[in-house]
Amino acid sequence: MIKYKSPAEIEKLRAAALVVSRTLGMIAKEIKPGVKPVDLDRKAEEYILSQGAKPGFKGLYGCPSTLLISKNETVVHGLPTDIPLVEGDIVSVDCGSILDGYYGDHAYTFEVGAVDPAVKKLLEVTKESLYLGIAAFKAGNRLGDIGHAIQHHAEKHGYGVVRELVGHGIGTKLHEDPQVPNFGKQGKGKLLKNGMTLAIEPMITMGTFRVKQLSDGWTINTVDGKMAAHFEHDVAMVDGKPEILSTFDYVYEALGINPEDDKISI
């Protein structure tokens, strides 16, 4: 059952999302060759607690970490290790928070040092697909319109769109209805309405869309071992239009990126 949020509830979701946004901005300053993911995880937990919030992932479904850190061919749900990052890696950092009973859930895929131009293109297109999906989250559209916008853009560039993992509603639970696939048909699925709050998160690959879960019960890799990217925002529908509750601006500030150069207008 979809839980439609009041304006006050949306503001609580925004506050929780911004804790994650600030955490990702802090992590952005730390990502470089030689850094160990376990150290990033420790710093993220300390930072979230310092914000008066709690980690949203740790302990949920048995998750052992504050961050899910997914490198190269790992699509999502990678567990932090003590294996240092190396030049040319890409790493998705997915982070959650709980503040005043509401969740934030937000992810960004980072470049580690100098990255192959073909891989940079994957990140660029995946992020574009996120904003195109968000743009389709408006009154009168249906869930399939979000998935179609993401799928069309990614596949137009020759990339795979993961089918087995999806976005979701978000609120007082991390995962609420509805599921939000990154593929779909225009005009199909649940009608999108004011008060809906979604975590939209394209997971796009350089090869097959097929994935496999590793023996740790968490890590999801591409079957063919090719690179994957993942970006995620929390979004509410307000007055018939999408309103992004999270922000990449803290990441952009840390990385020296002009936000206006990095978005598709919605």
C-alpha positions, 0 to 999 in steps of 0.5 A, a space after each residue: 500500500 502506498 503511503 502518501 505524505 503530508 507536507 510536514 512529513 515531506 520536510 522530515 524526509 528532506 531533513 533525513 535525506 540531507 543528512 545523507 547528502 552531507 555525509 556523501 559530501 564528506 566522503 567525496 573528500 576522502 575518496 582517492 587511491 589507497 583509501 580503504 572502504 572500511 575507513 570510509 564506513 567508519 567516518 560515515 557512521 561517526 558523521 551521521 551520529 554527529 548530525 543527530 541521526 542514526 545510520 539507516 542501513 546498519 542492522 537493517 536486514 542484518 546489514 553490518 555496515 553504515 555504507 554500502 560501497 560497490 566497486 567496478 563490477 559490483 552494482 550495489 550492496 558491496 560490503 566495505 573491505 580493507 582492500 584499498 581503492 586503486 587508480 581507475 576504480 569507480 565506487 558507488 557509495 550508498 548511504 542511509 540515515 534515520 532522523 526523527 523516524 524518517 529515512 534518507 537513502 541516497 547514492 553517488 558513484 565516484 571516480 578514483 583518480 584518473 578513470 577510463 573515458 569510456 567508464 566516465 561516459 557510463 557515469 555521465 549517462 547513468 546520472 542523466 538517466 536519473 534526472 530523466 526518470 525524476 522528470 517523469 515523476 509528475 502528475 498524470 504519469 504512471 510508474 512505467 513512465 519513470 522506468 521508460 525514461 531511464 531505460 530509453 536513455 541508457 539503452 540508447 547509449 548501448 548500456 544494460 539496465 538492471 532488472 532484478 533491483 529497483 527503486 522504492 517508496 521511502 518514509 518511516 520505512 526504508 523500503 515502502 511501496 511502490 517498487 520503482 523499476 528502471 525499465 518499463 512502458 509509458 502509461 503503464 503502472 500505478 498513477 503518480 500522485 501528490 504526496 508520493 515519495 520515492 527513491 529513484 536509483 538507476 543501476 546501469 551496466 556497460 554490458 549485460 543487465 544480468 547480475 548475480 549475488 555473491 556468497 556473502 549474501 549482499 554483494 551484487 555483481 554483473 554476470 559478465 564482470 563489466 563496470 556498473 554505475 548507480 546514482 540515487 535521489 529521494 524525490 517527492 511529488 509536490 503540486 504535481 511536480 518532482 521535488 528532489 529532497 536530497 542533493 549532490 551539491 555537497 559532493 559537487 562542492 567537494 569535487 570542484 564541480 559546477 552543479 549547473 554543468 551536471 544536471 538535466 533540467 527538470 
